[in-house]
Amino acid sequence: FVGADLPAMVSYSVIGATYGLAVQLYANSLRRIPALRRPWEHVILMGVGAYTMDYIGKYTIKAQEQYDINQQKIRTSMKPLRHN
């Protein structure tokens, strides 16, 4: 995105990867198996989490930009109030 802040986008991905890892570790603890029993599942869920949070971050930025555009359109189309 043009207006996207790169550190913010990277942090979205890192947070998503952390969530993916946490989900897998929690699932393994619920099943009472070793935490790193199948490490490829951790990598897959970290990738899914990073992609999901990256998408959410881009969507949030896009929605905010569209909101700002709509607010500007509303402000310019409103007629000033008359005071008698």
Secondary structure, DSSP 8 states (H G I E B T S, - for coil): --S--HHHHHHHHHHHHHHHHHHHHHHHHHTTS-TTSSHHHHHHHHHHHHHHHHHHHHHHHHHHHHHHHHHHHHHHH-------
